[in-house]
Amino acid sequence: MHSTFALAALSSLALVHSQTPGATLIEGSPTFDGSVVPGTTGKLGNAAITTNNPVGVTYTAYLPNSNSTSVRGYVAATSNANGTGVNFNINLYGFPDASLGPFLYHIHDQPVPSNGNCTATLGHLDPFIRGEIPPCDSTQPATCQVGDLTGKHGNVTVSPFQAAYLDLYVSTQAGLGSFLGNRSINIHTSNTTRLTCANFTLTSGSSSNSTITSPTSSTPTPFKGDAATGFISIGAAIAGLVAFFL
């Protein structure tokens, strides 16, 4: 009887993986080679359009000079003139061999620590708890993770790379979960390996701080997980069930 339960549990585990084809973890971040699923959104709903962003405020992340990578440049984010959304100005260069691309860049939940460890920035900025699986549908940016800039606006396919666009869901207003001023930018290869990272710093204007709690916190809270968490926790539960019956 125990073997019957164990077989059923293993079959369920296989089903879980079959429902998320192409999902793997690289450096703790999920990557997904499958298709976009239109309408996928966060547990807290679609991302909100940010308004009342303080005019004249710019946060810029300057990539460091590093012996471990040739990637350089900056990502600048400036409040839109009418306070709705944030204008991005991207200037990146020095990418490695094109076979490692297309390259990706995202706003990550935590800042880069003093030792420069990009992994410590955790996952993408995701205050609406959408997760990274399935991939972002660029035609419905409100359903994407707030920090998934390439998912919403396109990958890096040339070097040097320059882009400018308005993102309606990122904020320069301290106190919101979508606030980027105390976060970081990460540059990845196509398989999500992190090449380099940098913190956003205030380079123009001023933005007041706040102590509002998550999901509208000005102080980053540790990343609780992403779309991979669901099937990993299910797998762990099934594994425990197998162990119990064996």
N, C-alpha and C positions, 0 to 999 in steps of 0.2 A: 504493500500500500504506500509506504514511504517513497519507493521508487517512482510510483505513479505521480505523486505530488511533485516530486523533484523534476520529473520530465515535463510536467505541465508548467512549472515555474520557469524552466529553461526555455520552453517554447514561448512563453510570454516575454521573456527577455529578448529573444530573437525578434519578436514582433515589434517591441519598442524600438530596436535599432532599425528595423525595416521601415518604420514610419518616419525616420529621420535620416534618409539616405545621404551619404556624403558628409555627415556631421562628424568632425574630429576635433580634438583639442591640441593646439600647438602653443607652447609657452603659456598654458592656462587659459588661452582664449579660444572660443569655438570658431571654426571656419566651416563653411557650408558650400558645397558645390552644386546643390540642387536648384530647383526653380523657385522664383518668387511666388509667394502665395498672396494674391491681392486681398486687401482688407485686414491682414494681420496687424494687430495694434497692441498697445500696452495694456497691462492689467489695470491701469488707472485711466485707460482710454487714450484717445489721440493726443499728441503733443499740442499744447496751447500756443497760439500766436502770442508773442511777447509784445507788450505795449508799455509806454512810459519809460522806455530805456533812456537814461540820461544823455542828453544831447552833447556832442563833443567829446565823448569818452571813447578812448581806443585802448585795447589790450593787445599786446604783441608778444608772440613766442618766437624768440630767436634761437635757431638750432645751434648747439655748441660746436666749437672746433674739437674734433675728436680723432684719435688715431685709429679707432675701430671702424669708422665709416667715412665715406667721402661726401655724404649728403649734407648740404648746407642750405641756408635760406631762412625764411621767416613766414609766419602766418599772422596777419594783422586783422583785428576785428573792431569795427567802429560802429557805434550806434547810428541807426538810420536817422536822417534829418527830422523825420516826423515822429521819431520815437518808437516806431513799429519795426521790429526785427533788427538784424545786425548785418552790416556790409562787410564781407570778407575780401581781403586782398592777399593772394597766395603767390609766393615767389620761392620756388624750390629748384635746386640744381645738384649736380654731382651724383646722380643715381647710379647704382651698379649696373651690371649687365642686364639688358632688357629681358633676358630669359627669366629673370626673377620677378618681373612685373606681370600685369600692371600693378603699380604701387598704390598704396592706400594711405590715407591720413585721417585721423579721428581725434576728437576731443576726448580725453580720458578723465575718469572720475576723480582721480587723486593727483596731486602735484608730484613732480619729480623730487625725490629726496636729495640731500646734499651729496650722496655718493654717486648720483647719476643713474641709478638703477631704474630702467624704463619699466621693468616688470612690476615694480612697486606702485606704478600709476593705476594698476588694476584694469578694469574693463572700461567700455565706452560710457560716456555721460548718458545716463538713462533714467531720468527721474520718473518716467511713466511706466517703468518696468516692462519694456517691450522685449528685451533680449535680442540676440544676434541671429537667431534661427527662427524662421526662414529669413533669407536676405531681404534687405530693404527694397521696397517698390518705389523707385524714384518718381513715378507719376502720382504717388500719394505721399508726399513728404511728411505729412502730419502723422502718418502711421509708423514712421521710422524712429530709431533712437535719436535723441536730440544731438548727440555727439557724432553720429555717423555722417560726417561731411561727404565722404566719397560716395556713400550709398545714395545720398540725396543729390549730389552735384557732379559726380563723375570721378573716375580713377585718374591717376597720374600715368599717362601713356607716352609722354615725351620728356626729354631732359635737355635744357632747362624747362621747367613747367611754370606757367603763370596762369592765374585765373582770378576772376572777380565776380562776385555774386551776392545777392541778398538772401540771407537765411532768416525766415520768419520765426523760428522756434528757439534760437539761442538768445541769451540775454546778457546785457552788460549791467543789469541792475542787481546789486548785491541783495541777498535775501531770498532769491528764487532758486529752485532746483536746477533751472536751465542756465544759471549764471556761470560764465566761463572764467571769470577773473582769478579764481583760485584753483584752476584746473591746469591741464597740460595738453600738449599736442604730441601725438605719436605718429611716426612714419613707419610703414610696414612693407614687407614684400607681399606678393600675392597670396602666400600661405599664412599670413599674419605674423611672421617673424618680425620682431621689432628691430628696426635699424638705428633709430635715434629718437630723442624726445626732448622737450623743453617746456618750461613753465610759461604761462601767460603772465605778463606784468603790465601794470598800468603805465602807459606811455603818453597819454593825453587826457586832460579833464580829471574828474574825480567821481568816485562812486561810493556812497555811504555803505557802511557795513551793517549787518543785522544778525540777530541770533535766532531767527525763526527756525523751527525744527524741520527736518526732512518730511516730505519731499521738496520743501521750499527753503532749504538751509543754505546759508552763505558759507558755512564751514563744511567742507566735504566730509561725508560720512562713508565708512568703509563699504565698498561694493559688495552687495549681498549675493550676487550671482547673476546668471543670465539665462538665456533659453536652454543652454546645455544642462543647467541644474535640474530641470524636470526629468530628463531621461536618465541622468546619472543617479539621482536619488531613487528613481523607480528601479533601476538596475541594482542598486545597493539593497533595496528592500527585498527584491526577488532573490538576490544572493543569500540574504539572511534566511529567507524561507527555505531555500534549498538546504542550507546548513542545518536548520532545525529538523527537517524531515529525514535527513541522512543520519 
